[in-house]
Amino acid sequence: MIAQENGSGRALVLVHGFGVDHRVVTPLDAAVDAAGWRRVYVDLPWVPPVAEGAPDSTQKIADALVAELRGHFGEEPFAILGNSFGGMLARHVAHEMRDQMLGLATLVGAFVPYTADRTLPERLILREDEEARRAAGVAAADYAEIAVVQSAASARAYAELIAPAARAADEDLMARIASDYALDREPEAEHPEPFDLPSLHVFGRQDQVTGFEDGLALRAHYTRGTFAVLDAGGHNVHLERPALVEALVTDWLARMDA
């Protein structure tokens, strides 16, 4: 599962979302590096080459990730950040391994597994840009479907970091995971004692994929949590509002240094 490890210092594990690979969270690399943290990127089981007998449910993936991180880190403390589906996994890891956890962050995290059960805003495009869509190349239609504020920069990032991974992902394995998408029990229910380590939960105000209200409903559990709902941000809020997301991540890392 661990795809690559960059830099030195304390470790931050970054877990990507459903149907993509670790490249989707690499735009955060420079900010994390500048803060003096080591980046440990994970590739989830649908990323080629797919192993025989790869875990085919969210719970199996979560258990495998815990085992992988235990083997990799031993007793070394670390922090974890999860994007979208990776946010479910990061919350699971943070609660299961709380004794060696430094902090938890979710970036447009999935707090409710199934779309039909989520509280979602209406689809809204704040800025359309034909030139930006052209910059996305063959991924233009997919980019236009997800982008809230279309721009050449976010379109290029989508074409370079998201679209190739989505094309390469193992569709059969993803279909099996999608049919068993929920954890056996939500981490906050399994471990109800308040999570008192520095946490960060970033949402896009216009994110029609995972929304923001379901995550905000858990704010009492995260007693040292920063909850940020960013206007002009969709499900790729770190591409649409990069400076603000980087500032929030930098602040979270600094809170773990305090």
Residue pairs with C-beta under 8 A, 6 or more apart in sequence:
1 42
1 43
1 44
1 45
1 64
1 65
1 68
2 40
2 41
2 42
2 43
2 68
2 72
3 21
3 22
3 41
3 42
3 43
3 47
4 22
4 41
5 38
5 39
5 40
5 41
6 29
6 33
6 38
6 39
6 41
7 32
7 33
7 37
7 38
7 39
8 38
9 36
9 37
9 38
10 36
10 37
10 38
10 77
10 78
10 79
10 102
10 256
11 37
11 38
11 40
11 73
11 76
11 77
11 78
11 79
12 32
12 37
12 38
12 39
12 40
12 78
12 79
12 80
12 81
12 253
13 40
13 42
13 69
13 78
13 79
13 80
13 81
13 90
13 93
14 22
14 25
14 28
14 39
14 40
14 41
14 42
14 80
14 81
14 82
14 83
14 86
15 25
15 42
15 44
15 65
15 80
15 81
15 82
15 83
15 86
15 87
15 89
15 90
15 93
16 22
16 23
16 24
16 25
16 41
16 42
16 43
16 44
16 83
16 84
16 85
16 86
17 24
17 83
17 84
17 85
17 86
17 87
17 108
18 84
18 85
18 174
18 177
18 178
19 46
19 165
19 166
19 169
19 174
20 162
20 165
20 166
20 169
21 43
21 44
21 47
21 165
21 168
21 169
22 41
22 42
22 43
22 47
23 160
23 161
23 162
23 164
23 165
24 83
24 161
24 162
24 165
25 41
25 81
25 83
25 86
25 107
25 238
26 41
26 161
27 157
27 161
27 238
27 239
27 242
28 81
28 238
28 245
28 246
28 249
29 39
30 246
31 246
31 249
31 250
32 39
32 249
32 253
33 39
34 250
35 250
35 253
35 254
37 79
37 253
40 72
40 78
42 65
42 68
42 86
44 61
44 85
44 86
44 89
45 51
45 54
45 55
45 56
45 61
45 64
45 170
45 173
45 177
46 54
46 169
46 170
46 173
46 174
46 177
47 165
47 168
47 169
47 170
48 168
48 169
48 170
50 170
50 173
54 173
55 61
55 63
55 64
56 173
56 176
56 177
56 180
57 176
57 177
57 180
57 181
58 85
58 88
58 89
58 113
58 177
58 180
58 181
58 182
58 183
59 180
59 182
59 183
59 184
61 89
61 177
62 88
62 89
62 92
62 93
62 183
65 89
65 92
65 93
66 92
66 93
66 96
66 97
69 78
69 93
69 97
70 97
73 100
75 100
76 100
77 100
77 101
77 102
78 100
78 101
78 102
79 101
79 102
79 103
79 104
79 105
79 253
79 256
80 90
80 93
80 94
80 101
80 103
80 104
80 105
81 90
81 104
81 105
81 106
81 107
81 249
82 88
82 89
82 90
82 91
82 105
82 106
82 107
82 109
83 106
83 107
83 108
83 109
83 238
84 107
84 108
84 109
84 110
84 209
84 210
84 235
85 110
86 109
87 106
87 107
87 108
87 109
87 110
87 111
87 210
88 109
88 110
88 111
88 113
88 183
90 104
90 105
90 106
90 109
91 104
91 106
91 109
91 186
91 187
91 188
92 183
92 187
93 101
94 101
94 104
94 187
94 195
94 197
95 187
95 188
95 190
95 191
95 195
96 187
96 191
98 191
98 195
98 197
101 197
102 197
102 198
102 256
103 197
103 198
103 199
103 200
103 252
103 255
103 256
104 195
104 197
104 199
104 200
104 222
105 199
105 200
105 201
105 202
105 249
105 252
106 199
106 200
106 201
106 202
106 215
107 202
107 237
107 238
107 245
108 202
108 203
108 204
108 207
108 209
108 210
108 235
108 236
108 237
109 201
109 210
109 215
110 210
111 210
111 214
111 215
111 217
111 218
112 118
112 119
112 210
112 214
113 181
113 182
113 183
114 181
114 182
115 209
118 210
118 211
118 214
119 211
119 213
119 214
120 207
120 208
120 209
120 210
120 211
121 205
121 206
121 207
121 208
121 211
121 212
122 208
123 208
124 148
124 206
124 208
125 147
125 148
125 150
126 148
126 149
126 206
126 232
127 148
127 149
127 150
127 151
128 144
128 150
129 150
129 151
129 152
129 155
131 152
132 143
132 147
132 150
132 151
132 152
132 154
132 155
133 140
133 143
133 144
133 150
133 155
134 140
134 155
135 152
135 155
135 156
135 159
136 142
136 143
136 144
136 155
136 156
136 158
136 159
136 163
137 159
138 159
138 163
139 158
139 159
139 162
139 163
140 155
142 158
142 163
142 166
143 150
143 154
143 155
143 158
143 159
143 163
144 150
146 158
146 209
146 234
146 235
146 236
147 154
147 155
147 158
147 234
147 236
147 240
148 204
148 206
148 207
148 232
148 233
148 234
148 240
149 232
149 233
149 234
149 240
151 240
153 239
154 236
154 239
154 240
157 236
157 239
158 236
158 239
162 236
188 195
188 218
188 221
192 221
194 220
194 221
194 222
194 223
195 221
195 222
195 223
195 224
195 225
196 223
196 224
197 224
197 256
198 224
198 252
198 255
198 256
199 222
199 224
199 225
199 226
199 252
200 225
200 226
200 228
200 248
200 249
200 251
200 252
201 215
201 222
201 225
201 226
201 227
201 228
202 228
202 230
202 237
202 238
202 245
202 248
203 210
203 211
203 212
203 215
203 216
203 227
203 228
203 229
203 230
203 233
203 237
204 212
204 229
204 230
204 233
204 234
204 235
204 236
204 237
204 240
204 241
205 212
205 229
205 230
205 231
205 232
205 233
206 231
206 232
206 233
206 234
207 233
207 234
207 235
207 237
208 234
208 235
209 234
209 235
210 235
212 229
215 227
216 227
216 229
219 225
219 227
224 255
226 248
226 251
226 252
228 244
228 248
230 237
230 241
230 244
230 245
232 240
232 241
233 240
233 241
234 240
237 245
238 245
